[in-house]
């Protein structure tokens, strides 16, 4: 199976634009809160022996485990029961925000990236629907959970037979866009190995050199043709 992503420009109504903006802001706050929780835990485990903060430090119990994606999703569920603004946002969208933070920490550990930073107002530019309803995609429109049907400019057709896996709503300077990831369950044939691999290098002294050590001399066709050309010129003169 393989995935392809199609990008189309959305044509949301004024009410839907307000919802998009609100959802981005709430995703930003969830991201920053989750980051602050992780940052406080790291600070509590990396304090210096010969120094202390001039102000104060948030003391976390010694048996408290490191916050991760699963624990923060459980905390998100509890927060949505108390905060109506969070409950208004589709739960999977908020969970994907925490997953984005988790990927940032994995990149920090595995790829030596810097410590994740807090997002300022207006810097959160996209949110993701990892699951969509049945028949949510129609010609020129898509039905997003808790938002409803949103029209888009379908600049090209999507081949039939694929399954819509996720939709990402993106805000750009030129407007709002949707990135649709479609998956096809198609077996890609693998190329069967034939013989032994052979490396070939083209040079000047030796026309071809192979990885097995064979050298093929340069045929130098110009020299033989040059002699023939001189003979023909002499006959003409």
C-alpha positions, 0 to 999 in steps of 0.5 A: 500500500502507498499514500499520496497527499492532495492539497486544495484551497478551502473556501470556508464561510466567515463562521468557519474561518472563526472556528478555524482560528479558535481551534488553532488558538486552543491547539496552541494553548494545549501544546504550550501547557503540555510543553510546560508540564514536561519542562517542569519535570525536566527542571525538577530532575536536573537542578544543580547541587551547588546553586538554586533559583533566586525565585522559586522552583516548582517541586515535583514528587520524586516518584512522578513519572516523566510526562509522555503522550499517553499520560498527557492524553489522559490529562487532556480528557480530564481537562475537557470535562472541566473546560468547555472551550476544549470540549468544543474542539474535536478530541482527536485534533487536540491529541494530534497536537500532543503527538506533535510535541512528542515528535519534537522531543523524539527529534531532540533525543534522536537527531540532536535538535534543540529543546522544543519552544513555546508557540507564540500567538499566531504561530500555530498554523495547522491542525489535523483530523486523523480520522474522518467519517464515512463518505466525508469527501464529496466533489468539491467539499469535505465534511470535517467533524464538529465543523461541518461541510467545507467547500474547496477548490478541487483543482484535480481529481482524486483517483477512485479506490483510495481510502481517506486517512487524514485531513490537515487544515493549514493557514497560509498568507494566501488563505486556508488549505486542506491536505488530504492523505489518501491510501491505496491498498495496492501491492507494489511488485518488488524487483527480483535480483538478477545476477550480481551487482556491477559498478561502472565508472567512465574515465579518460585513460580507461574508457570503462572501469568495472567494480570487478577490476576489468578495464576497457581501453578508450577506442579513441575513434577521432584519431582513426577518423583524423587519418582518414580525413587527411587522406581524403583531403590530399586526394581532393587537393 
